[in-house]
């Protein structure tokens, strides 16, 4: 991925914390099914540009969600942990994510 890991985490961590991690029930018995859709949608909403549809995104991301759930024994991961793991899996799957140009004009 051309976007550096630090830039990805810095740009998306807060968005995922506010909008997506709330779907992760504390000490839930199952990983949150809606999390991949939320991550996919909020990447786009937060000015991210991705070259993959929801189905392919979910196929790449779901094993990481399951692993974080298993590793944390159902506990919600930290925003940095989730965002870093997401970057790693997207990078390994050759899913390109970029940050688009600013949406606000001068003036």
Helices and strands as residue ranges (DSSP letters): H 5-19, G 21-23, H 35-45, E 48-50, H 54-71, H 79-92, E 97-99
